[in-house]
Amino acid sequence: MTTLMTVLGIVVFAVGLGISIAWHELGHLSTAKLFGIRVPQYMVGFGPTIFSRKRGETEYGIKAIPFGGFIRMIGMFPPGDDGKVTQRSTSPWRGMIEDARSAAYEELQPGDETRMFYTRAPWKRMIVMFAGPFMNLVLAVVIFVGVMMSFGVNTQTTSVGTVSACVVPASSATDKCPKDAKDSPAKAAGLQPRDKIVAFNGHRVADWSDLQQDIRRTTGPATITVERDGARKTLHANLITNKVAKSDGNGGYVQGQYVSAGFLGFTPANGVVKQSLGQSVDRMGTMVEDGVQSLIALPGKVPDLWNAAFGDAPRKADSPMGVVGAARVGGEVANLDIPPSQRVATMLFLVAGFNLSLFLFNMLPLLPLDGGHIAGAAWESLRRRLARLVRRPDPGPFDVAKMMPVAYVIAGIFICFTLLVLVADVVNPVRIS
């Protein structure tokens, strides 16, 4: 049964991956057709074609390797300086530029002269290239918010999980009570596990984050209203100042950092809680911020990834993970000892996280990513505006093809990184609990 559930989890993730890729390319396709650009191909996957069918002027199909997708637009790059779309050179760098330019015109047909990508206004080209990542962002937001509002998320609640027996600084190497340690304010007040705190100092408690902040701002006498066995009780505590883990502002903690603040002395219980629209949007914003920070920190994680793949180092929980690793996690999710509804929610979160990563990664202003084409169109728009301001001739389209040598180098780095992640995902995968 475990093997069956693992395979089912991998298949479900693979289907979600395919839908995400098709959705991304649909953004490019729909906006390209909206602006009259001819699109000969719309493909999900790479390599040999498994299935295809031509509708109108576009061939739609599925390819064998499901690690991406593409649409083929004619005239992605403008002609060369001599006005020709093909030319040859003995320079390898020049050859890269000319090969890219030639490929953009290989399916040119009579009447296509006004339907080429480069002939569209820069703002239209930016929309076409942005539409793909934007579709992934939309899908991520819809899934994240939908799951949080309907299924709920596993989060810290205002119910009591455990009560600290005594006062021990959070920075202490042990949580055992020294002989001379005082009882924690929570224990002295009679707080018990499974108590649900509904008010603190007479103020209604909305969630754990609010309660945490109220406690940390308080020293001295305080009243705590709890629900216990269906009845409400008011407890009286005397909070003290203690060294506690620094809060991240959302109920969590900043690892390894401590502050002096009000201390009550209990650990909140975790539970699945449905979120409001406002809470869901706020959490989504935090996820985007975390995603951006993770993307910035990506180069610094390569040494740890290398040691995990080819050495004896453990695979860190925040280690970069590829499609194979994510599919493997999908299999583990299907086997988690949690209610089926939470397995579904976790799987949806995994697909949503993939879409968010796809959006952020594609927005990097580097060729061959969508962000590189957006940056090229933005630069063209800027220099044309500057030319008009100083009354100089229109410089014409910006030739993105001239950046292809750099694009090949970047693509090579991406491929090497992808292979490194793939090896790590196979020999030392990220595991969940």
N, C-alpha and C positions, 0 to 999 in steps of 0.2 A: 504493500500500500504506500509505503514511504517513497519508493522509486516512482510509482505512478503519479503521486502528487508532485514530486520534483519535476518530472517531465511535463506535467500539466502546467506548473508554474512557469517553466521555461517557454512553453508554447504560448501561453497567455502573454508573457512579456514580449515575445517575438512578434505576435500579432499587434500589440500596442506600439512596438517600434516601427513596424511597417506602416501602420496608420499615421504615425507621427511624421514619417518621411514623406508619405504621399500628401499629407496635409500641408507640409512645408512647400513642396514643389507646386501644389495647387495655388498657393499664394503668388508665386512667380508667374505661373501660367495664366491665371485669371487677369492679373494686371497687365501682363504683356499683351494679351489679346485685347484688353480694354483700350490700350494705346495703339492698336493696329500693327503690332510687331508680329511677324510671322514666326510661328513656333513649329518646326518640323517634328520634334520628338518630346514626349513626356514619359520618363522612365523612372520606375522605383527599383533601385538596386543597380549593380554594376555587373560587367562580364557578359556571358552569353545570354541571349534573350530566351526566356521560357515561354512567354505568351505576349502577343501584341495584336492590336487591331487598329486600323486607320479610320479615324472619324474626321471628315472634312480634310483639312490640310495637315492635321497632326496625327502622328502615330503614338498610341498609348500602349504601354507594355510593362511587363515585370521581368526583371533580370535575375540571374542565379545567385548573386552575392548580395544579401540584404543589408549592406552596411552603409547605405546612402541612396542617393537618387539625383536626378538632374532633369532640366529641360534644355533643349537646344534651340537657341534663338539665332537667327541669321544676323550677320553684321555686328557682332559684339564689339569689334574694334574698327576704327576708321581706316581708310586706305593709307598706304605709305606716303612719304613725302613726294613721290613722283606720281601719285594718283592711282597707282596700281595696287591690286589686292594681293598679288603674288610676286615674289622676286626671290633671288637666291643670293647667298653670301657665303664666303669661306669662313667667316667668323662664327664660332659656335654660339656666342651670345646673340649675335645678329640673327643666326639661324633660328634660335628659340623664338625671337620676336616675329620673324616672318612665318614660321610654322603656325604660331597662334593666330596670326592675321589671316593666313590662308585657310585654316580650319573654319574660321568664322564666315567664310564666303563660299565654302565648298558646295553648299546646297542652294546657291543663289539662282533664282529663276527670273525670266522676263517679267517685269512689273514689280519686282521686289526692291527696286532702287529707293522707293520711299517708305519701305516697311522694315528697314534695318534698325537694329537696336541703337546704334551710335547716332542715328539721325534724329532721335527724339530729344526733346529739351532735357537738360540735366535733372530737373526736378521730377520728370516722369521716369527717368532711368533710376533715380534714387528710390522712387516708390516701388518700381518693379523689383529691385534688389532687396529692399527692406521688407517687402510683403512676405517673403518666405520665412525669415526669422520671426516676424510679427505674428504669423499664424501659430508658430510654436509657443510664443508668449501667451497668446489668447487661449490656446489649449491648456497650457500649464495653469493659468489663472482660473479657468472654468473648473478644471479638475480639482485643484487645491481648495478653492472656496467651496465647491460643491461637496467635497468629502468632509471638510471641516464643519459645514453647516448641517449635513445630513447624517453622516456616520459619527462625527465627533473625532477628537484627537486625544491620545494618551497624554495627559498633562498632570501637573501637580495641582491638587485641590485644597480646599480649606479644611478638609478632614484631617485628623491627626493620625499619622502612621505610627511613629514611635515617640516616646517621651524621654528626653535626656535625663539620666539619673543625677548628674552633677554638672557643675560649671567647668568646662575644659575649653581652652582657646582652640579655635578651628585650625590654627597653624601647628598645634601640638602633634607630635609623632604618634600619639596614642589617644584612643577615646575611652580608655579605662579611667576610673575615678581614683585619684590619689587619696591617701588617707585623710588629708586635711581639706579635701574639696567640699564645697558647700552644695546642698541640693539645688538643682536648677529651679528657677522661678516657676516653670511649668509644673514640675513635680510637687513643689511646695503648695501650689495653688490647687492641686487635685486634678489637673488635666489628665485625660485617659485616652489610650488608643481608640480609634473609631469615633471619638467626639467630633462633631462638625461645628466649626466656629462660624457663627452667623453674624456676630457683631464684636467690635473691639472698641472699648471706651465709648460705648453708646452709638458708634457709627456702623451702619450696615456694611458687611464685607461682600464685595462683588466677586473677587477671585483671589487666588494665591498671591499674585503680584502685588495687589493693593494691600493685602494683609501683611505681606513681608515688609513693605515700605512703612506701614503704620507701626509695626513692632520695632523696626530699626530707628524710627524717629522718637521712640518713647523710652524714658528711664523713670523709675519710681513706680508709684501705685498705678494700676490699670485694671479695668474690668473686662472680663472675657465672657461673652454670652455663647453658650454651646447648646447643641441639640444632642441629647443622650437618651437612648431608649424611647424615642418619641416625645420626650418632654424637654423643655428649655431650662437651663440652669445658668446662673450667673456666678462666675468664679472671680476671685480677687487675687491678683498677682502683683509682685513687686519686681519689676524689670530692672536689670543691671546693665552696665556697659561691659562688653566682652569683645574679643577679637573674633570676627566672623568673616566668612568668605565674601569677597566683593560681589555685589549683585550686578547682573547685566542689564537691569532695568525691566526685564520681562519675566521675572520670577526665577530665572536661572542664576548660575554663578560663573565668575571668571576664574578659571583654574589658576591656582598658584598665587592669587592676589587676595590680600586681606585688609579689612578696615575695622575700626572701632565703632561699634553701634549698639543700639538697644538689643538685649538678648532675653528671649523667653525660654527657649530650650526644648524644641520638639521638631520632628521631621514630618513634613506633609505627606499624606498618602497620595499615590497616583491613581488616576481613574480616567475613563473615557468620557469626555465632556463635549457636548455639542457647542459650537461657537456661533456667536451672532455674526451678522454681515460685517459689522465694524471690526470685531475681533479677528475675523477671517482675513479681511483686507490688511489689518495691521500685521498679522503673522506673515502674510504673503510678502509685505514690504520687507520684513526682517529676512525672509528667505532670499529675496533678491539681493539685499545687502550682503548676506553671507556668501551668495554665489559669486558676486563681484570680488569680494575679498579672497575667496578660494581661487578664482581665476588669476588674480594678481600674484598669489602665493604659489602658483603652479610650478614655475621654474625651480623654486627652492625645495620642492618635494622630490625632484628627480633623484638626488643621491639616496634618500631613504627607499625610493621605489626600486632603484638598482640593487641595493643591498637586500631588499626583500625578495627580488627576483633571482639573484645570482649568489646571494650570501645566506647567512643564517639569521638575519635580522627579522623580527616579527613584522607583519603587515599592519600598519597603523589604521585605525578606524576611519581617519579622514584622508586616507591615501586615494589618489586618482584611480578611477575605475572605468574600464571600457565596456563595450557592448557585451562581451563574453562574461565579464564579471557581474554586470547588471543582470544578465539572464540567469546566472548562477544564483544570485541573490533572490531572483524571482522564484526559483525552485525552492530555496530555503523558506521563503515567505509562505509558500503553499503548505509547508510542514510545521509551521509554528503552532505551538499549543495555545492558541487564542481562539475566540469565537470566529466563525466563518465570516461574519460581517466585517470584523477587523482585518482578516486576511485580505478580503476584497479591498478594503480601504487602504491597506499598506501597499498592495499591488498597484492601485491607482496612484498613490503617492510616488511610487517608483517611476511610473510612466510620466507623471507630471514633472518630476525632478529631471528626467532625461530631456523633456521638452524645454525646461527652463535653461538647462545647461546648453542645449543646442542654440537657443536664442542668444545667450551671452557670448558663446564662443564665436558664432557667425558674425557678431557685431564688431569683432576686432577689426580695426582698419588695415587689414593686411590681405593682399592677394595670395591665394585664389579665393579667399572667403568673401561672402557677400559684402561684408564691411569694407573690403578693399575697393570694390566697384563703387560703393556709395561714396567713399573718400575721393575716388577719382572724379566722379560726377560733381561732387561738392567743390573740388578744386577748379574744375572747368568753369563752373558757374561763377566762382569768385574772380577768376582772372578775366573772364569776359566782362563782368561788372566793372572791374578796375580799368579795363581798356576803354570802356565807354566813358568813365569818369575823366580820364586824361585825354580823351578824344584820339585814341589810337585805333588802328584797324583791329577787327575782331580776330583774335588768335585762333579761332576755330576749335574743333573738338580736342579734348585732351586725349592723347594716344596712350591708353592704358596698356597696350601691347608692349610698350617700351619697358614696362615694369615686370614683364614675364620672367626675365632671368632671376630677379629677386623672388618672384612668386615660386619658381622652381626650387630655390634654396629653402624657402619657408615650407613648401610642401614636403621637401625632403626631411626637414626637422620634424614636421607633424607625423610623417610616416614612421620615422625612427621612434618617436615618443609613443605612437600607437602600438608598435611592435613590442616596446618595453612594457607597456601596460598589459598587453595581451599575454606576455610570458608570465608576468606577476599574477595575473588573474587565473592562470592555469596552475602554476606551481605553488603559489602562496596567496590564495584568494582572500578578499575581505569577507568576513563572516558576521552574521547578525545573531542576536539572541532574543 
